[in-house]
Amino acid sequence: MKTRCFPLILLFLAAIGIEASPVSFADEDNIGFELIQPNIYRLKDATNVYLLKSGTSGILIDAGSEKLTEALKGVGVKQIDWILHTHYHRDQCLGSAALKNSGANIAIGKSEEEYLQPTVSQLPINLSDRYLLSNELSDYGRRMEPFQKPGVDRSLSEGEVIEWNQYSIRVIDTPGHTKGSVSYLVEVDGKLICFSGDMIIRGGYIHNLYSMQWIYLQNPGIDSSIISIDKIGQLNPELMLPSHGYEITEPLADLLKLKSRLLEVQKQLAPNRAARWNWANFVQVSAHVIQDCGTTSQIIISETGDALLFDCGADFTPERLSEAKRMFGIKRISVIIPSHWHYDHIDGIPALAESEGAEIWVWEKLREHVEHPENYLTTCWSKIKFKADRILSEGEIFEWGGYSFRVYHNPVHMEEQMGLSALVDGIKFYLIADGSSINREGFMRSSIHCYNGISTHTGLIKTAQSFYEADPYICLPAHSNGFATHNDTRQEFREWTLKTTDAITNLLPPGQSETGFNPYWASFYPAKITMSPGQEKQVVLNIINRANHPVSGRIWLKTSDDIEFNKKMVDYVIEPGENGAIPIIIKAKDRSQPGTHILTADIEFDNELFGEFPQGYIIIDE
């Protein structure tokens, strides 16, 4: 697929440590504060920054701009006394550190105070392993935690009132977008105004879904948002000022729209799965098909005693293999096929392949992920890597052990997941790994987690189609019981995938659901590189455009003082449905400090600015 990026520039990438003041969106378009209510101003930037003015002093609601100092001069504000953060995400905090140094005090909801407090080992140097591609979803989505931490002067609790000059600002806990999000209520000229953070966008939408998935494969942010909406609705503000988009002049109407949309997504994604009744033993599904309920593995045994192993995490130990051999007459594992690249499905493969002399067969779209996992960000990342002995293509039919197999793309759990159909013992099986199972009512359902990296354009619907094409009798998932399917089961599942896809896209702003559903719509490739002082390397910033029109914009590359760019700013154009690949050359300075450096960028995309959104890592060795 051909992509146009203008200009196609090779950039010398600057050293890691996030620069305090790169060229900004506001600079280029001469955007400053605009008056929206008496003594209330808005600066549109990576987030909406709101100013409450009293004489030459002010309070800010969030600080998502690194050029706030200049913008404040334009409205006659000499001193910011407080920055009240609605939540901890870095697009809310880009200007906080600089203003803190100028005398501003920082406040945030009590449960998110830790995310803004400096640590002994301050970023970006010497990052702990939890930031390095593994466990990205732990700690409730800390991937958007700010790199420059301003510290916190006051942590805020539900119902607390901040008195400042003529204003009384009330704190309301409104979890949803994050676990500890808060909103602020203030009365100005007899009008009750709510600063609502990322709870809602005008029209009754949310900014993104992935931030709301604090718990893996669950949606606590949706459940909490529904309660927060009811809470704000009872307070009946006349005006809502959100972090993104324009002011909401009919709050109750938009809150009701959003609640209705959230309830529909909640209904469709309700887990209610039957799960597994046996978490320890082997289950002999047919004469030659074994489900290992103690691990993620499925075993298919040939008449000669050779076995094909589908998935092999570290729990499939030599002892467990010995038990399987004793129970089922297995002589050796001759082929291992991973379904996807999560650690519980691949970490045992290299050792087992070596001990058994097994070949490793890998689906083509999974190959690079197992051979070079450092190239990508994902959840459940594994440092295990191995080479493929054979590459399988989508739709490929192959014979092994006297049985017939076919490879399917099964992307409901992650974009790079495959399914494997098998005709064994006269039964049509479908080995489906993670994501789909049967619930207590006998319906097929899937759990979705955005940070696994799937698309509304493929994930659910293409998975449902694969069940039609495979036409299995028995499905074998990795984490729940096997189950039988028939035409009615598959038809009901297909209808559910369509309803769920519609519910998710209806929840997100029209025209660009990908940016609200797929946190990797903008990503660096490779995600992690190692280089020496004085060395140059190339990375690519990939930007996906799923809109039905060309998108033009600009990026501002950001890193530390130990790395250089030949240009910090790049203009681009990406055609509809295409992936814009913007090449970047990184150069580590001759005296670069060893350690891990963050690479990020502000991205102007479809008339919205995403502040420090993509994340990559540059490892400078000794």
N, C-alpha and C positions, 0 to 999 in steps of 0.2 A: 504494500500500500504506500503510495508516494505521499510524502509530507512536504509542505512548503513552510520554511521558517525564515523570516526576513529580519535582519540579515543573518545568514548562516555564519556565525562568528566563532572563531576559536578564541577562548578566553583564558587569560592567565589568572588563576584562582587565588585569591588572597588568603593569608594564613589565618588559622582558626581562632578564635576568640572573637565573639560577635562584635562587629564594629559599632561604635556608639552612634554614628551619624552618617549613614550612606545617603545617596540621593533618594528622595522619597516621592511618593505619589503626589503629596501635597505640593512639593516644590515644582514639579513638572507642569501641573495644571493650575498653579497659583490658587489653590484652595485654602481658605481660611475659615475662621469661625463665622457661622451665620446665625442671626437672631431668630429664634423660633417661638419664644414667649418672652414677656418682660424679664430681663436679666437672666434668661436662660439661652445658651448658645450651643450649637452643635458643630463639631468638626468631623467631616466624613473622611475616614482613613481606613486603616486595617480593621478598625471597629469605629463605631460612632463614639466620639468623645464629647461628653456633655459638660458644660461649664455653668455653674451657679455663681453669679457675680455679685459682689457687694463692694462698691467703691472700686478700689484698685486691687482688691483681693478676690480670691475665688476658691471654690471647691470643684474638683473634677470627678465625674463619674466615669471611671476607667481612664486609661491613658495609652491608647493604642496608636501612638504616633511618636516618632523620634524627633519631630520638628515642632513639638508643642510650644517650646519657648518663643520661637518667632511668631507662631500663630497667636499666642497670648498677647504679645505686644500690639498686635493689630486691633485688639479690642480693649486696650488700656489696662490690662491686668499685669501688675508687677510682681505679685506674690501668690502662689498656690499654697493654701494652708493645709488642705487635705486632698488626698486621692482616695475615693471610695470605690473599691473594686467589686464588681458583681460576681466575678469568679477568677480563677487563677490562670487561665489560658494565656499563652504568650501574646496573642494578638490584642489582648486587653491591657498588656503591661509593657509595651515596647518603649514608652516614654517615661516609665515610672522611676527607673534608676537615676536618670539625669535630673528629674525634678526633685527626687529625694536629696540629691546632692546640693540642690538649691534651696533646701529648707522645707520641702513639703513633707507632711506626715502621711503614712500609708495605713489604710484600714481595709480589712476583708473579713468575710464570714469566718467564724471561729474554727470550723472544721477544715478550712483550706489555708489556714495561717502557715502551716509547715511548708507549703509549696513555694512561698515567697521569701522564706527565711534563708539567708546565706548559710552555707555549710563550711566546715573546716577545709574540705577539698572542693574549692569553688570551681564550677564549670567555667570554661570548657576543657581544662586540662585534667588528666587523670580521672576520666569518667569511670564510675563503677560498672561492673558487668551488666547491671540491670538496664543500663541505657544502650548497651551494645547489641542491638538486634534481637536479643533474647527476651522473652517475657514482656513484650511491648505493652501488653494489656494489664499487667499487674499494677497495683496501686491506683486503680480507677483511672486508667488512661493517662499516665503521667507523661506520655510522649509530647504533649503540648505544654508541659511545665516550662516556665521561662528560663533561659540560659543565664541572664543577668538578674539576680535576685535582689530586689530593693530593700528587703527587710519589712517588718510589720510593726507599727507603733500601737495599733489598737485592733484587737480581734472582736468581732461583733456578734451579738446573740439576737435571737428572735425577739422582736418587740422593743429592742433598745432604741433610744432616741438620741441622735447627735444634734446638739444645739450649736449653731454657728451663726453669729450675727442675727439677722432677721429670720433665719430659717430653722425649722425643726424637722429633721430628717429621720424617718422611722425605718428601721431595718425589718424586712420580712424574709424569712427563710423560704426560698422557692427552688428546691432541688429539682433536677430534671436534666438540663443540659450538662451539668456536673452534679456530683453528690452534694456539694456544699454551696451551690449558687444562692445568692441573695438578691432581692430587689429593694429599691428605696422609694419610699413615699414621702412627698413633700407638698405642702399647700402653697401655691403662689397666686396672689391676687384672687383668693377665693376659689381657685381651681385645684383639685386634687390630681397630682401628676405622679405616675409610676415609672421609675427607671427600671426596666425589666430585664436587662442583660440579654442573654441568648434564649430566653424562654419562648419567644414568639417573634415572628416577622409579620409585617402588615399583610393582611389577607388571610391570616390564620395558618401560617406555615412555620416550620422550624428551619434553623440554619443548616443542621446536619443531624443524621441519625447516629453516626458512629460514636460521637461523644456521649451519647445517652446509654451506651452499652457498657456500664461499669463492670459488670460481671460477665465472664465468658459464656457465650451462647444464651444469655438472658438479657432482658430489657428493663432493668429497674428504673432507668431514666424515664421511660414512658409511663410506668405506674406512678412515679413521683410527680411527673409533670401534670398529670390529670388532677392530682390533689392540689398542686400549686396553682393551677388555673382556677379551681374552685375557690381557693383562698383569696386570690386577687379579685376574682369576680365578686365575692362578698364585700370587699372593700370598695368596689364600684368607683375606680378612678375615671376621671373625665378624659384623660390623655395618657397614653403609654408611649414611652420613648425607648425603643429597643436598641440593641447593640448593632444591628444590621438593618439597612433599609430605612424607610421613612417613618415619621411619627404615625401612631395609630389613633385616629380621631374617633373611632367607634369601638372602644375596647371590648365591651361586652359581646358585641356581634362577632368580632374576630376571635375572642377567647372561646366562644361557643363553637365556631368553625374548627378551631384547632382541637378542641376537646373531642369533637365528633370524629375527626381524622385519626387522632391518637387512639380512640376507642376501637376504631376499625382495625388498625394495625395490631393493637393489643389482642384483639379477638383472633386475628389470623395467625399470630405468632405465639399464642398460648401454648406452652410446651406440652403438658398433658400426655407425655410419652409413657409407654408401658415399661420401658427400660429392660433390664435383664434380670431374670430370676436366678441365674446361676453365674456367679462371678469367680469361679475357681476351676471348674472341671472342663474336660473335653466333651463335646456333644457330637455323636455320630449321626449326621443328618441323613446320609445315605451310605451305602456300602463303601464308597470311596471318597466321600466328602466329610470333612471334620471341621467343626467350628470350635476354636479354642476360646472358651469363655473366660479364661484367666488372663488373656492378652488380647491384642487386636488382630491376631493371625487367623487365617483360614487355610486349610490344608486339603489339597487334592492329590490322591494317591493312585498311581498307575498299577496295572496288573503285575508289573515286575517289581514293585516295591519302591520305585523312585517316587518322589513327592515334589509337587509344585507348592510353594509357600507364598500366599498373598499377604503381604505386610509382615514386618518383623521388628517390633520394638525391643528395647533392652530386656523387657520382662520375658521374652521368649528365650530363656537361658539354655545352656547345654543340658542342664538337668531336666528342663521341661521337654526338650527334644528327645532325650533318652526315654522319658515316660511315654511320649507319643509313639516312639519306635516300638517300645514294648507292647503297648496296647493295640496298635493297629498294623503291625508288621511292616513298618516303614524301614527301608534299608538305608536310604540317604535322601537328603534334600538336594535335588539337581537344579532347580530353578527357583529364584526368588523375584517377585514382582512387587514393588511398592506402589500403593495407590496414590499417595501424596507425601508431602515432605515434612509433616509434623513428626517430632521426635519419637512419639509413642508408636509410630509406624515404620521408622527407618533405623533407629539407633542400634538395633541388633544385627543389621544386615552385614556389615563388613566382616565381623568376627565369624558369623555363621557361614558366610560364603567361603571364607578361607578354610574353616575346619571341615566343611562338607565337600569342598571342591565344586560348589554350586555356581552357576552363571547368574548374573543379575540382569534382568530385562527391564527396561525403563521406557515408559511412554515418552514420546518425543518432546512434549511441552513440559515435562518434569525433569528432563535430563540435566539442564544447567543448574537447576535448584539442588540436585543431589551431588553434582560434581563441583559446583561453586556456590554454596549457600550464602557466602558473604556478599554476593551481588545483590541480595534482595532483603527488604524488610518484611517481616511477617510475625505473627504470633507463634508460640511453640517452636521457636527456631532451634535447630540442632547444629552443633559444631561438627557433627559427623559428616564426612564426605566420602564418596566412592565413585568409581568409574562404572559405566554401563557396558556390559558385554554385548547387548543387543538392544536396538532401538525399535520400539513399537510405534506404529502410526495410528492415528484415529481412524476407526472403521476397519482396521486390519483384522483379517481372519487367519488364525494359525492353528496347527495341529500339534498336540503334545500328549504323549502317553496314551495314545489311542482316543483322545478326546478332542472336541472342537471348541475353540475359544474365539471371542471377538472383543476388540478394544473399543470402549466408549468414553466420550468426554462427559463427566458427571460432576459439574462444577458448583453444586449447591453449597458445599462446605468451603471450598476454595477454588479459585479459577484453575489451578493446576491439578485437580483431582481427576483420576480416571476410574471407570468401572470396568469390570471384566465379566462377560457372560461366558458360561461354560455348559456344554451338554455332556453330562456325566451320569452314568447309570440310568440312562433314558429320561433324565429330568433336566429341565432347563433352569439353571441356576444363574443368579446375578450377584456378584460380589461387589458391594456398593460402598464399603469402608464407612466414612463418617457423613453425617448430615441428614440422612433419611432413616425413618423407622416407622413402626406402626404404633398407634396410640390405643388407649383402652377401649375406644369405641370401634376399633378395627379400621381406622382411616390412616393412610400414609401421610406423614407430616415431616417437615424439615426444620431444623434449627439454623438460624442465620447469624453469623457474626461478621460485621463489616470489616473488622481489622484482619480477617483472614484473606481479604482481597478478592471479592467477587463483584459482579456488575449486575445492575437491574436489567441489563440488556441480554444477559446470558444465564446467570446463575440458576434461578428457579425454573424458568421455562425450558431451557435446554436440558436440565436434569429430568424434568417430566417427560420430554420427548425421548430421552434415552431409555426410559422404562417401556415406552411403547415399542421402540425398535428392538430392544432386547427380548421383549415378550416373555419374561421369566415366569416360572411357576413358584420357585423359592428364591427369596432375596436374603442375603446374608450380610448384615451390617457389622461394623466392628465393635460397637459398644452396646448393642441390645440384641434381643432374640431374633433369630431368623423368622421370616413370615412368608405366607403364601399370598400371591396376588392373582387377580384375574382382570378381565376387561373393565368391570365396574370399578374395581379398586383404582386402577390406573386412570380412568376417566375422572373419578372424583378428585384424585391427586392433581391432575392437570388443571381442573377447574379451580382448585385451591391455589395453585401456583399463579394463575392469572389474577385471581382476586387479591392475592397477597402482593404481587408486583404492582397492581394498580393502587392498592392502599398505601404502599410505601412511596410511590411516585407522587401520589396526591398529597402526601404529607410535606413534600419538599417543594421549593419554589419552582414554578413552571419553567420548562425549557432547558434545565440543566441539572437533572436529578443526580447525575454522576458525581458532581462535586459534593453533594450532600450524603451520598451513600458509600462511595468508594474512597477511603482515605488515601489511596495511592494514585488518585487521578493525576497528581503531580509528584514525581519521584525521581531521585537520582539513581543512575545506573553507571557503574556498580554502586551499591549503597555504602560499601566500606572498602577503602583502599589503603594500602600501606606504601609509604614512600620514605626516602632518605632526604636529609637536608640538601638543597640544591637541585633536587630531581623534579622533572615535569611529568605529569600524567594527564590523560583525558578522561573525563566523565561526561555523561549526557544527562540533561534534565528532560525527562519525558513528561509531556503534558497531553492528556487525553481530551479531545473535544467531541462530546456526544450531542452537541446542539445541532439543530438543523440549518445552521448558518455558519459562515466563517467567523472565527474569533481572532481578533487582534489584541495585542496587549504588550506588556513590558515586564521584564523581570529585573530585580536588583539583587545581585549575588552578595552574600554576606558570610564572613568567616572571621578568623582571628588575624592578629597582626603578623603571624608567622608564615602566612601564605599569601600569594599575590594573584590578582587577576589583571589581564591586560585591559579589560573593560569590566566595570561593575554593573553596567546596565545594557540590556539587550532588548530590542524590539522583535516581535514575532507575529506571524499570521499562521493559523492552522485551519485547514479546510474541515467541513462537517464530517464527523465520523472518523477522523484521522488522529494519529498520534504524532504530535510535534516533538521531534528529537533535537534538542538544542545542544550542540557540542561545547564543552568547556575544557580548557586546558588549565590544570592546576600546577603551580610552581611553589615548592617549599623554599623559603629563603635559606641562604647558606648557613645561618645560625638559628634555624628553627628549633624551638624547644621540643624535645621528645614528649610524646603523649598523644592522647586522643583529642582531636579537634572537631568541632561541629561545622558542617557545611549546610547552609540553608539559603533561602531566598524569599523576598517579598514578590508576590506574583499578582500582576494586574490581569484579571481574566474576566471577559464578558462584563465589563464595567463594574467589577468588584475587585477590591484589593484584599488578598489573602496574606497576612503578615507572618513571615518566618514559618511558612507552612511545610514545605518538604524538608526532609532531614536526611543528611548523609554523614559519614564519618571518615575522617582522614587521620590515619595513624602515622605519626612521624617516629621512625625508629631511631635508635642511638647512632 
